[in-house]
Amino acid sequence: MDLFNNLAIGFGVAFTPINLLYAFIGCLLGTLIGVLPGIGPLATIAMLLPATYALPPVSALIMLAGIYYGAQYGGSTTAILVNLPGEASSVVTVIDGYQMARQGRAGPALAAAGLGSFFAGCVGTLVLAGFAVPLTEVAFKFGPAEYFSLMILGLIGAIVLASGSILKAVGMVLLGLLMGLVGTDVNSGVARFSFDIPELTDGIGFIVIGMGVFGYGEIISNLGKHESERQVFAAEVKGLFPTREDFRNMIPAVLRGTLLGSALGILPGGGATMSAFAAYTIEKKAKMRPGEVAFGKGNIRGVAGPESANNAASQTSFIPLLTLGIPPNAVMALMVGAMTIHNIQPGPQVMTSNPELFWGLIASMWIGNAMLIVLNLPLIGIWIKLLTVPYRWLFPAIVLFCAIGVYSTNNNTFDIWMVAIFGVIGYAFIKLGIEPAPLLLGFVLGPMMEENLRRALLLSRGDWSVFVTRGLSASLLAIAALLLVIVLLPSVKRKREEAFVED
């Protein structure tokens, strides 16, 4: 009964004209950046963080959440129609989606992606609403030792589930942790690792790293590509409605993808991309029906499964953020930044101290999913037209917008130079094949880990055994150690590498 009362509060907040407007803006921007290749939700949220200063906290978070799950919808449109994944989680949608479009079945492919995403998004939000209260009650039992162990588990999860080399992921996490130490020591008040640069005594700005590594880095990478690589050959869309046989094939795939995405979204390091890859792998291993098209040749399950998984994951990844205050992936780390900007401490106290924000955000996700169906399926022609805009016109506007945004946060030109430096670093990461998301998680969790470590040792009078003598803390550390051991086994390591490679 409490759940219905809480949701009633949430819908009361979400249905106000201002919040409906920002939900729509978020979904529209999400679809737009999902459609445009090279600008993912991570870069866009990083760019828009300064713009949320002037907004009410609920409206700001509703808009940023809309951008995140809206990008999962938009990315599938270009993946299917022009063989170009607009978003990282749409990479596997390209394999069968574009083949369907080439066979004149772009409509059913888009409908499968849209309907699957809508169903998964609604279920993911239901899971979020259902798990929120019990998990928050558990979170209140956490002390500094448990929080420290949970963050260790989070970082190891980010390493295990990051695409590419484990060694590179470890390096990114450690680099993020070191960068989080720059600034003033909370206990002693002494500046550390600031190299006598006054601007660094408050630490490196969260927005500076996010905007530089993910925003400018992507822009420089795109400018390095030849114009022909961005040329668009759009498939024609005729008839959107899937056949009865299509529904028979896609419904089990949607259910499997939703279930998998809901589970993986909660895990540290999981998120939409990992869920999409895992869902496609499962669909390939599921039993084929008689007369079903082979995978890679236009199988509708290869579209419905991954698209459902990435949308379910994007909703459930809010669970650890809102209930425990721990971001499970890089986008959620940016959401921590957005909450901090508005003086909101992520964690279990959000539900008790600010229930309107908590339940309003959850309710807005159902509204946003309904908006996205309207935005995506009937307006496909408009989104494809956007792809013909030359990149030489797009990128200067993005660079200028970023520079204005980062300057407006502190009215400091030093931050603009820092964004430029991190942009070059981000480009270097792309060239070296390094996944930078673990760096952002390390940077966000680093100061929180240090604070909880020192607090735990202070309460235990310097006794390090507090981390293993407290049951919950010891269990979390044991799971982290087990994860690390499992992923280093040769057979698991090989399978992990194969999971992120699709022909």
ZAMARGU-4260 file (C-alpha; in steps of 0.2 Angstrom, whole numbers, plus 5000, padded with zeros to 4 digits):
<rodrens>
0) 5000/5000/5000 | 5014/5012/5004 | 5021/5009/4986 | 5005/5016/4979 | 5005/5031/4991
5) 5023/5035/4986 | 5019/5033/4967 | 5004/5045/4970 | 5016/5058/4977 | 5028/5055/4962
10) 5015/5057/4949 | 5008/5072/4958 | 5026/5080/4956 | 5029/5073/4938 | 5013/5079/4931
15) 5016/5097/4935 | 5018/5108/4919 | 5036/5112/4922 | 5042/5094/4926 | 5032/5088/4910
20) 5041/5101/4900 | 5058/5096/4906 | 5054/5077/4904 | 5050/5081/4886 | 5066/5091/4884
25) 5076/5077/4891 | 5068/5064/4880 | 5070/5075/4865 | 5088/5079/4868 | 5091/5060/4872
30) 5084/5055/4855 | 5093/5069/4846 | 5110/5064/4853 | 5106/5045/4851 | 5103/5048/4833
35) 5119/5059/4830 | 5134/5047/4830 | 5149/5052/4841 | 5139/5061/4854 | 5133/5049/4868
40) 5123/5052/4883 | 5139/5053/4894 | 5146/5068/4884 | 5129/5077/4883 | 5125/5075/4902
45) 5143/5081/4905 | 5140/5096/4894 | 5123/5100/4901 | 5127/5099/4920 | 5131/5118/4921
50) 5115/5122/4913 | 5105/5113/4927 | 5111/5126/4940 | 5097/5137/4937 | 5084/5123/4937
55) 5074/5116/4952 | 5083/5100/4958 | 5068/5088/4953 | 5067/5096/4935 | 5086/5095/4933
60) 5086/5076/4937 | 5071/5072/4927 | 5078/5081/4912 | 5095/5072/4914 | 5087/5055/4917
65) 5077/5058/4901 | 5093/5061/4891 | 5100/5045/4897 | 5086/5033/4893 | 5081/5043/4878
70) 5098/5040/4870 | 5095/5021/4870 | 5079/5024/4859 | 5088/5036/4847 | 5103/5025/4845
75) 5093/5011/4838 | 5085/5022/4824 | 5102/5026/4815 | 5108/5008/4819 | 5094/5001/4809
80) 5092/5013/4795 | 5110/5019/4791 | 5121/5005/4799 | 5128/5018/4811 | 5126/5015/4829
85) 5121/5032/4837 | 5125/5026/4854 | 5137/5013/4861 | 5123/5001/4867 | 5116/5001/4849
90) 5132/4993/4842 | 5124/4975/4842 | 5107/4982/4835 | 5117/4986/4819 | 5120/4967/4815
95) 5102/4962/4812 | 5093/4978/4811 | 5102/4985/4796 | 5100/4968/4787 | 5081/4969/4790
100) 5081/4987/4783 | 5091/4981/4767 | 5077/4968/4765 | 5064/4982/4765 | 5059/4978/4783
105) 5065/4993/4792 | 5048/4997/4799 | 5046/4981/4809 | 5064/4982/4815 | 5060/5000/4821
110) 5044/4994/4829 | 5052/4980/4838 | 5066/4991/4845 | 5053/5004/4850 | 5040/4993/4858
115) 5053/4982/4866 | 5061/4997/4873 | 5045/5004/4880 | 5040/4988/4888 | 5057/4985/4896
120) 5058/5003/4901 | 5041/5002/4910 | 5046/4985/4919 | 5064/4993/4923 | 5055/5007/4932
125) 5043/4995/4941 | 5058/4986/4947 | 5066/5002/4953 | 5050/5007/4962 | 5048/4990/4970
130) 5066/4988/4976 | 5068/5006/4982 | 5060/5005/4999 | 5068/4988/5005 | 5085/4993/4999
135) 5085/5010/5007 | 5080/5001/5024 | 5096/4990/5021 | 5106/5005/5017 | 5102/5013/5034
140) 5111/4998/5042 | 5127/5003/5033 | 5142/5010/5043 | 5158/5018/5036 | 5166/5001/5035
145) 5151/4994/5025 | 5151/5009/5013 | 5170/5007/5010 | 5168/4989/5006 | 5153/4992/4994
150) 5164/5005/4985 | 5178/4992/4983 | 5165/4980/4976 | 5159/4994/4964 | 5176/4998/4957
155) 5180/4979/4955 | 5163/4977/4946 | 5168/4991/4935 | 5184/4983/4930 | 5177/4966/4927
160) 5162/4972/4916 | 5172/4986/4907 | 5175/4982/4888 | 5193/4978/4883 | 5208/4974/4893
165) 5207/4971/4912 | 5224/4979/4915 | 5219/4995/4906 | 5202/4996/4916 | 5213/4994/4933
170) 5224/5008/4927 | 5209/5019/4923 | 5202/5016/4940 | 5218/5020/4949 | 5221/5035/4939
175) 5203/5041/4944 | 5207/5038/4962 | 5223/5048/4961 | 5214/5062/4953 | 5201/5062/4966
180) 5215/5065/4979 | 5220/5082/4971 | 5214/5097/4982 | 5213/5101/5001 | 5214/5087/5014
185) 5197/5087/5023 | 5205/5083/5040 | 5221/5093/5040 | 5216/5107/5028 | 5232/5106/5019
190) 5233/5107/5000 | 5239/5091/4992 | 5245/5087/4974 | 5240/5104/4969 | 5258/5109/4963
195) 5256/5126/4970 | 5242/5130/4957 | 5229/5140/4967 | 5215/5134/4956 | 5218/5116/4960
200) 5217/5118/4979 | 5198/5114/4978 | 5202/5099/4967 | 5199/5095/4949 | 5181/5099/4944
205) 5170/5085/4940 | 5162/5094/4925 | 5179/5098/4918 | 5184/5079/4918 | 5167/5073/4911
210) 5166/5087/4898 | 5184/5085/4892 | 5187/5066/4892 | 5169/5062/4885 | 5164/5078/4876
215) 5180/5085/4868 | 5188/5068/4866 | 5174/5062/4855 | 5174/5078/4845 | 5192/5077/4841
220) 5190/5058/4837 | 5176/5062/4825 | 5186/5076/4817 | 5200/5063/4814 | 5188/5053/4803
225) 5187/5055/4784 | 5171/5063/4778 | 5166/5047/4769 | 5165/5038/4785 | 5150/5050/4790
230) 5141/5049/4774 | 5123/5043/4776 | 5114/5030/4765 | 5097/5029/4773 | 5085/5015/4771
235) 5067/5018/4766 | 5054/5015/4779 | 5038/5006/4773 | 5025/5000/4785 | 5029/5000/4804
240) 5018/4986/4810 | 5027/4969/4813 | 5018/4953/4806 | 5011/4940/4818 | 5026/4929/4815
245) 5037/4944/4820 | 5028/4946/4836 | 5029/4927/4840 | 5048/4928/4838 | 5051/4945/4846
250) 5040/4943/4862 | 5051/4930/4871 | 5067/4940/4866 | 5059/4956/4873 | 5055/4946/4890
255) 5073/4939/4891 | 5081/4955/4887 | 5070/4964/4900 | 5075/4952/4913 | 5093/4952/4909
260) 5094/4971/4907 | 5085/4974/4924 | 5098/4963/4933 | 5114/4969/4924 | 5109/4987/4926
265) 5110/4986/4945 | 5127/4978/4945 | 5142/4990/4947 | 5150/4993/4930 | 5135/4985/4921
270) 5124/4997/4912 | 5116/4998/4895 | 5130/4993/4884 | 5135/4977/4894 | 5116/4972/4894
275) 5114/4974/4875 | 5130/4963/4872 | 5124/4950/4884 | 5106/4949/4877 | 5112/4947/4859
280) 5124/4933/4865 | 5109/4924/4874 | 5098/4926/4859 | 5111/4918/4847 | 5111/4903/4859
285) 5092/4902/4861 | 5084/4888/4851 | 5079/4894/4833 | 5061/4892/4827 | 5058/4882/4811
290) 5060/4894/4796 | 5068/4908/4807 | 5080/4919/4798 | 5099/4916/4804 | 5107/4929/4815
295) 5117/4942/4806 | 5105/4940/4791 | 5090/4950/4798 | 5083/4941/4813 | 5071/4952/4823
300) 5076/4944/4839 | 5093/4952/4836 | 5085/4969/4837 | 5071/4966/4850 | 5082/4957/4864
305) 5097/4970/4865 | 5085/4985/4863 | 5075/4979/4878 | 5090/4975/4888 | 5098/4992/4886
310) 5082/5001/4891 | 5079/4990/4906 | 5097/4992/4912 | 5096/5011/4910 | 5081/5012/4922
315) 5087/5000/4935 | 5105/5008/4936 | 5096/5021/4946 | 5093/5009/4960 | 5111/5009/4968
320) 5112/5027/4965 | 5096/5032/4974 | 5096/5019/4988 | 5114/5017/4992 | 5122/5033/4985
325) 5134/5022/4974 | 5135/5025/4955 | 5135/5009/4946 | 5141/5016/4929 | 5149/5032/4922
330) 5132/5040/4918 | 5126/5038/4936 | 5143/5045/4941 | 5137/5061/4932 | 5120/5060/4940
335) 5130/5061/4957 | 5138/5077/4951 | 5121/5084/4946 | 5114/5080/4964 | 5129/5087/4972
340) 5127/5104/4962 | 5109/5105/4970 | 5116/5101/4988 | 5108/5084/4988 | 5118/5070/4996
345) 5115/5054/4986 | 5110/5039/4997 | 5096/5032/5007 | 5092/5049/5016 | 5085/5056/4999
350) 5070/5045/5001 | 5066/5051/5018 | 5072/5069/5017 | 5066/5073/5000 | 5052/5060/4995
355) 5045/5072/4981 | 5062/5072/4972 | 5064/5053/4974 | 5047/5047/4968 | 5044/5061/4956
360) 5060/5055/4947 | 5053/5037/4946 | 5036/5043/4940 | 5044/5054/4927 | 5052/5038/4919
365) 5035/5030/4915 | 5029/5047/4907 | 5046/5048/4898 | 5045/5031/4891 | 5027/5035/4884
370) 5034/5052/4876 | 5048/5042/4868 | 5037/5030/4859 | 5028/5046/4851 | 5044/5055/4848
375) 5053/5040/4839 | 5041/5030/4828 | 5030/5043/4820 | 5045/5056/4818 | 5058/5044/4810
380) 5059/5055/4794 | 5065/5070/4804 | 5078/5061/4814 | 5086/5054/4798 | 5086/5071/4790
385) 5097/5077/4805 | 5111/5065/4799 | 5113/5075/4783 | 5119/5090/4793 | 5138/5092/4790
390) 5149/5088/4805 | 5159/5104/4801 | 5144/5114/4806 | 5139/5104/4822 | 5156/5103/4831
395) 5160/5122/4833 | 5143/5124/4841 | 5146/5110/4853 | 5163/5116/4857 | 5157/5134/4860
400) 5142/5127/4871 | 5154/5117/4881 | 5166/5132/4884 | 5152/5143/4889 | 5145/5130/4901
405) 5161/5126/4910 | 5166/5145/4912 | 5149/5149/4919 | 5152/5136/4934 | 5166/5146/4942
410) 5168/5161/4930 | 5186/5154/4928 | 5196/5153/4912 | 5208/5140/4920 | 5193/5128/4919
415) 5192/5130/4900 | 5211/5126/4898 | 5208/5111/4909 | 5194/5105/4898 | 5205/5106/4883
420) 5219/5096/4891 | 5207/5083/4896 | 5200/5083/4879 | 5217/5078/4872 | 5218/5065/4885
425) 5201/5058/4881 | 5206/5057/4862 | 5222/5048/4867 | 5211/5035/4877 | 5201/5032/4861
430) 5216/5030/4850 | 5224/5018/4863 | 5208/5008/4864 | 5205/5012/4883 | 5188/5013/4890
435) 5188/5029/4900 | 5172/5025/4910 | 5181/5017/4925 | 5191/5033/4927 | 5176/5043/4930
440) 5169/5030/4943 | 5186/5030/4952 | 5186/5049/4952 | 5169/5050/4960 | 5171/5036/4972
445) 5189/5040/4977 | 5185/5054/4989 | 5170/5045/4996 | 5180/5029/4999 | 5194/5040/5008
450) 5181/5048/5019 | 5173/5032/5024 | 5190/5023/5026 | 5196/5037/5038 | 5180/5037/5047
455) 5179/5018/5050 | 5197/5018/5056 | 5193/5033/5068 | 5178/5024/5075 | 5188/5008/5077
460) 5204/5017/5085 | 5215/5012/5070 | 5210/4994/5070 | 5210/4988/5052 | 5201/4972/5056
465) 5185/4981/5057 | 5183/4978/5038 | 5183/4959/5041 | 5175/4957/5058 | 5159/4966/5053
470) 5148/4953/5044 | 5141/4964/5030 | 5158/4972/5026 | 5167/4955/5026 | 5153/4948/5014
475) 5155/4963/5002 | 5174/4961/5002 | 5173/4942/4999 | 5161/4945/4984 | 5174/4958/4977
480) 5188/4945/4979 | 5178/4931/4971 | 5174/4942/4956 | 5192/4946/4953 | 5198/4928/4955
485) 5184/4922/4943 | 5188/4935/4930 | 5206/4931/4930 | 5203/4912/4926 | 5209/4909/4908
490) 5193/4902/4902 | 5182/4916/4909 | 5195/4929/4903 | 5193/4922/4885 | 5174/4921/4885
495) 5174/4939/4892 | 5184/4945/4877 | 5173/4936/4865 | 5157/4944/4873 | 5162/4961/4867
500) 5167/4956/4849 | 5153/4954/4836 | 5156/4950/4817
</rodrens>
